[in-house]
Amino acid sequence: MAVGAAGDSREDAARDRLIAEATARFLRLRTDPADPAGRADLARWLAASPRHGEVWRALERTWRATGLLGPLAAPQSAPSPVRRPARPSKRGRRLTAFALAASLALGIGALVGGPLWPGADYRAGAAGIAAIVLEDGSRVRLDAGSALDVAYGPDRRDVALRDGPAFFEVEPDTARPFVVRAGAVEVTVTGTAFAIDVSASEVGVSVEHGGVRVVSAGRSALLAPGERMRIAKADGAVVRDRVPLSAIGSWRRGRLLVEDRALSEVVEAVERHFAGAIILGDDAMAGQRVTGVFDLGDPERALRAAVEPLGGKIRRLGPWLLMVSGPSDPR
């Protein structure tokens, strides 16, 4: 039976459904404002409930806050013909896409009071860390933006980490193994402390004390304290190494410790603690290597500390959007 959190309720389910409905319509009309069927659909949706209008207006406020485009007018009656705008430049399309992604990811989540993880048992909001005690006394800390599902049974304690970093301190129970699924990776323990990090490109598992068994693509490995395994999502490639114990789950102490990691990974980790979106707009910079200790309590400062030594630049596009560009970018 799933163990729910206080936020996992009928109200949450209704909120998540409303987010999905509003987002779909917003994206459709931003992609093609002249689409008569899309405008008619939006008019019907707005007329269905006053709450729909509140959501739509909040989305528009967030969109305007980026400072890039004006509001997307909602139809008040039957849709009228709309002149199809001229096709924007490649740079304009790219910037518009970045701003739209930021607006939807942040604005609609803030609008309805929660992160965008429909149905998750436990969630950590943007720029926050959640501390959880499960029914068996096991403790979990979720980094900002992470989400966890829990389903305990008589023979196993199953949890699923949907995204982001989490640190587990598992109560020993040899009769009921504690199993964490993170995508195609499965981690099994009876009692130990370890971290799992689900990022865009890989799943990482590192052990603080005790031991864990990691299974991926039919292969099994045992990890001891100070050992780490990183499994690529794309092809299942495995990198196994050692990591200082102080670096395991360092985000719990407000620090990000990285050694020879791609800038794209650092940006992804910092973004979890930023109340907005960070766009890495330079593909050449994404793979540049970074080593350092960064203060997650000040995400923008941490980002600058990682980017500027590489010659990169950061600029704001509205209050909730940061753009990282390379040294050759004239903007």
N, C-alpha and C positions, 0 to 999 in steps of 0.2 A: 504494500500500500504506500502511496506517495506521501511524504511528509511535507506539508505545505507551510509557507511562511504567511505572515499576517497580510502581506500584499497580494497573495494569490487567492483571489476571491472572484465572485461574480462581477463585482465592480471592475476588477482588473481585466477580466475577459471582455467586458463591454468597452472598456477604454482601449484595449488592444485592437478590437475590431474597428473602432472609430478611427484610430490612427491609420490602419491599413486602408480604409475607405477613403479618407481624406488625402492620404499620400498618393494613392493611385490616380485620383482625379487631378490633383495638383500637377503631377508629372505629365499626365496626358495633355493638359492644356498648356503647360510650359513647352512641351515638345511641338505642339501644333495649335496655337491660339485660335486659328481660323476654323478648326474642326467643329462643324455645327452639331454633330452627334455628341461630341464631348461636352459642348456648352449646354445642350439640352439635358444631358445626363446630370451635369452639375446643378442645373436649376431644379430638377426634381429632387435631388439629394438634399439641397439646402431647404427646400420647402417641407421636407419630411420631419424636421425637428429643429427647435431653436438651438439646441446644442451643436448641431451641424454648422450653423452660422457662426457660433462662437469659435469653433475649431478653425473654420476657414479664415476668419478675420485675424486670429492669432498667427496663422501661417503667413498671411500677407504682411503682418507687422514684422515678423522675423525676416521675411524676404527683403522688405524695404531696408531693414537694419544693416544689410550687407552693403548698402550704398551703391549697388551696381545697376539695379533695374527698378523701375516703378512697380506698382502693385499689379497683380493680375485681377482684372475686374471680374467680379462674379456676375452672371446674368441675372437680371431682376425680373425678366419676363421671357417670352419666347425669344430665342437667339436671333440676332440680326446679322446680315452679312458683314464680315470683317475682312478688311484688306490684309492679305497675306504679307507679312513683313519681308523685307529683303533678306536674303541669306547672309548671316553675319560672317565675319572673317573667321579663319581657323583659330586665331588667338582669342577672338570674342567668344566663339563656341566653347573653347576650352575653359575660359574664365567663368562663363555662365554655368557650365556643368559643375565646376568646383563650388561656386556659390550656392547652387541648388542643392548639391549634396550636403553642404554644411547647414543650410537652412533646415532641410528636412531632418537631418540626423539630430540636430540640437533643438531647433525650435519646437517641433511638434512633441518631442519628448518632454521638454520643459513645460509645454502647454498643458499636458494632461497629467503631469506629476509623476513621471516614471520613465525609466529607460525602455528601449525598444526590444524587450525580450519576452514576447507573448508566451504566457503559460509557464514560465520558469518558476520553480519552487523558491529559489533564492536569487536575488539580484543585487549588485552593487551599482549605485547610481553614478552618474558622471562626476568625476573628480572626487569620489568618496571610496572608502573601504568598508566592507561589511564583515562583521564578526558573527559567526554562527555556531551554535551548539546543537548538534544533532541528538536524536532521541537516545542513542547509546552512550552519550557523553563525548563522542568525538568532536573535535573542534576544527572549524574551517574558517579561513580568512580569504575573502574574495577581493581582488584588486578592482579598481574603478572599471566599470563597464563589463565585468565578468558575470556569468550566469551559470547556475547549477540546478540540476534536477536530482531528486532523491527518491529511491524506491527500495525500501528495506523489506526483505523476506525472511523466512525462517532459517534459510541456509546461507544466505549471502546478504551483504549490505552493498547495494548497488547505487552508485551515483554517476551522473554524467555531467562533465564540464563542457558547456556549449562553446565558450569563448573566454579568452583572457587568462591571466595568471590566478592561481589559487594555491594556498598553503594548507596542508592537511596534518593534523595531529590525531592519529587514530587510536582509539581505545582497543587494547588487545582483546581478541576473541577468536581463538583457534577454530572454534566450531562454526564461525560465521565470517569468512574472509571479507575484507573491505575492498571492493572493486570499483575503480574509477575508469570510465570510458571517456576518451577525448578523441573524437573522430574515429579513425581506424586503429587507435592505440588503446590498449587495455593495461591498467596497472593494478596489481593485486598485492595486498598486504594483510597481515593479521594485527599488527600494531607497530607504528613507526611514525616519523615526521618527514614529510617530503613536499616538494613543490612541483606543480605542473603548470606549464605556460603554453596556452594555445594561441598562436599568432597567425597572421595571414599565410605564412609560408611553412610553418613547422609546428610540431608538438615537442616541447622539451620537458624532461623529467629529471629532477635532481634530488638527492637524498641528504637530509641533515643528520638523522640518526636512525638506526634500525636497518631495514633492507626492503626492497621491493622487487617484484618480478614484472618486467615489461614485455608485452606481447604485441607484435605488429607484423602483419603480412605473414603469419605462420611462424615467425621467428621469435624466440624467447631469450631473455637475458636477465640476469640478476644484477642489481645495483646495490653497492655498499655506500656507507657514509662518504660524502665528498665526491661521489661519482655522478656524472650527468650523461644523459643520452638525448640526442636531438634527432627527430625523425622528420624528414622532408615530406610535406603533403603531396607534392607533385609526383614523386617517383619512389617514395619509401626509403630513400637513401638514409643511412644511419651514420651519425658522428658520435663517438663515445670519447669522453675526456673527463678530466677532473676539474673541480671548481672549488674555490675557497668557501668554507662553510658560511662565512660572513656575507657572501654574495647570494646565497640561496634565499629567495623571497625577500631581498633587500628592500623592495617597495613597501614592506610592512613598517619599516622605519623611516619612510619618506625619502629613501635614496634609491637611485638607479645605478648599479655597478655593472659596467660593460667592459669587455676586453676583446678587442679586434672583432667587433660586430659591424654589420652594414648600417649605414646611416638610416636606411629605410626602417630597420628594426628599432633603432633608437627613437625615431620619430613616432612610430606606432606606440611604443611604450610611454613616451611623454604625453602623447595625445590623450591617453586614458585619464590623465590628471588635469587636463586643460578643459575649461568650461566652454568648449567650442570645437572647431575642427581645424586640423593642420594639414595643409596640402603640400606635398613634396613635388614641386612642379618641374624638377630637373632630373631627367632619367640618368644622366651621367653621374650626378652626385649620389644617387640612391645607393650605389654599391660601394661608395667610399667607406673605408674602415674607421671605426671610432673606438677609442679606449678612454675611460674616465669614470668619474663619480659625479652624478648630477642630482641636484636638489629638486625633487618632485613637488615640494611645497611651493615652488615658483616655476611653473612649467615653461613660461616664455623665456625666463632667464636660463633655464636648463637647455632649452632648444638653441638659444644663441650660443651657449657654451659649447654645444656639439657642432653647430653649423659654421660659425664664424672662423674657427681655425682652419677649416677646409676652403675658405674663400667664399663661402656662400653668404647669402643675404636673406633677411626676413622682413616682410612688410605685412601690415595689417590691411585687410579688406573688410571693413566694418568691425564691430566690437567682438565678434566671435569667430573670426576666420583669420588664420595666419598662413601666408604663402612663403614657402622656402624656394629660393631660386639660386642658380649657380653663379659663379663669378663672371661668366660671359653674358649673362642675361642683362640687357640694358634697362629693364624696367625698374 
